[in-house]
Amino acid sequence: MPDTRTPAQIEADLSSTRERMAATIDELQSRVTPAAIAAKGRAKVKGLVVDEYGGVRVERIAVAGAVVIGLIVVRSLFRRARR
């Protein structure tokens, strides 16, 4: 099927496509900036320790604390065993 658009219509289509592509590239660039990535990471962590009402999820903080203490104990045991 032959293209029945005029040269002006083709130029207008190309210009429109170019503008959409530029907007898409700008959006992608803003998503991958270090600040945007850090903000996304902070939001994930906050979602793990804060409930939907803004309160702290004590049980998750306790589990994280227990894991940290466990790692400290294991590390100190390995250091003693190496002496």
C-alpha positions in Angstrom: 0.0 0.0 0.0 1.6 3.3 -1.0 2.2 6.1 1.4 -0.3 8.9 0.6 1.1 11.4 3.0 2.5 14.7 1.7 6.1 15.7 2.5 4.9 18.2 5.0 2.9 15.5 6.8 5.9 13.2 6.8 8.0 16.0 8.3 5.3 16.7 10.9 5.2 12.9 11.8 9.0 12.8 12.1 9.1 15.9 14.3 6.4 14.5 16.6 8.2 11.2 16.9 11.5 13.0 17.6 9.8 15.0 20.4 8.3 11.9 22.0 11.6 10.1 21.8 13.4 13.1 23.4 10.8 13.2 26.2 11.2 9.4 26.8 15.0 9.7 26.9 14.7 12.6 29.4 12.4 10.6 31.6 14.7 7.6 31.5 17.7 9.7 32.4 15.9 11.2 35.4 15.1 7.7 36.6 18.7 6.5 36.6 20.4 9.4 38.3 22.1 8.5 41.6 19.7 10.6 43.5 16.7 8.9 42.0 18.1 5.5 42.7 18.9 6.4 46.3 15.5 7.8 46.8 13.9 4.6 45.5 16.2 2.5 47.8 15.2 4.7 50.8 11.5 4.2 50.0 12.0 0.5 49.9 13.7 0.4 53.3 11.2 2.7 54.8 8.4 0.5 53.5 10.0 -2.5 55.3 10.2 -0.7 58.7 7.2 1.6 58.7 3.6 0.5 58.5 0.9 2.1 56.4 0.0 4.4 59.3 3.5 5.7 59.8 4.3 3.6 62.8 7.5 1.7 63.3 7.3 -2.1 62.7 9.0 -3.1 65.9 9.1 -6.8 65.0 11.1 -6.1 61.9 13.5 -3.8 63.7 14.0 -6.5 66.4 14.8 -9.1 63.7 17.3 -6.8 62.0 18.9 -6.1 65.4 19.1 -9.8 66.2 20.8 -10.5 62.8 23.4 -7.7 63.5 24.1 -9.1 67.0 24.4 -12.6 65.6 26.9 -11.5 63.0 28.9 -9.7 65.6 29.0 -12.8 67.8 30.0 -15.1 64.9 32.7 -12.7 63.9 34.1 -12.5 67.4 34.0 -16.3 67.7 36.0 -16.7 64.5 38.6 -14.1 65.6 39.0 -16.0 68.9 39.3 -19.3 67.1 42.1 -17.9 64.8 44.2 -16.9 67.8 
